[in-house]
Amino acid sequence: MNHELDYDRDKISRDQIPGDHLSEILESSLELETELMRTYLITAERIHQDPMLKERLQNFAEGNAKRTRQLMDELKQIRQ
């Protein structure tokens, strides 16, 4: 085995994300999830002819709300 090709042989992983960059990534994801949630809810409110589609869009929004809460929890833990 050629250990010279082992990327983390010196125990320093060069592919790790620094804490501040990770926080930026999660904040960006939080913004996207929030915007998607709003879009799904607004669209669902405007649909009157297809109750099944309206319900699916509301379910999408609920999924985004759950991910939003999870992202907020992750950001809290990172910042502590």
N, C-alpha and C positions, 0 to 999 in steps of 0.2 A: 504494500500500500504506500502510495506517495503522499506523505504528510505535507509536503510543500503545497499541494493542491487543496488541502483542507482549509476552507475559508475561516473557520473559527478556532484554529489550532492554538492560537495564543490567548484564547478565552475572551477575546474582544469581538463581539458581533458587530460587524459594520452595517448590518441591515436593520438595526433597531431604530425605532422612531423616538426622537427625544420628546420629553414630556410636554414642552411648549408647543411643538409641532402636532403632537397627538391631540392636544387640547384644541388647536385650530381646526383639525380635521373633524373632531366631534362637534364643534360649534357650527361648522359649515353643514354637517349632516343634520344637525338639529334645525337649522334654518330651512333646509330643503324639506324635511319631514313636516315642519309646521306649515310651510307654503302648500305642500301637497294636501295636507289635511284641510286647509281652508278651501282649496280649489274643489276638492271632493264634496265638501259640505255645501258650498255655494251652488255647485252644479246640481246636487241632489235636491236642493230647495227649489230649483227652477224646473225640475222634471215633474210633469203632471200626467203625461200620457203613458208612462211605463213604470208602474210601481215596483216591479222586480229590479229594474235598473236603479231606481232610486234607493232601494234597500241595499243593493250591492255597493253603491257609492258611499252610503252611510257606513257600511261595514269596512270599506277601505279607510275611511276617515278614522274609525275607531282603531284600526290597526296602526295608523300613523300616530294617533294619540298615545298608544301604548309604547311605541318606539320612541316617541318624544320624551315620555317620562323616563324610560330606560336611559336614554342619552343624557338627560339632565342628571340622573343619579350617577352615571359614569363620570360626568364632568365634575360633580361635587367631590367624588372620591379622588380624582386626579389632582384637584386643587388643594386637597388637605395635606 
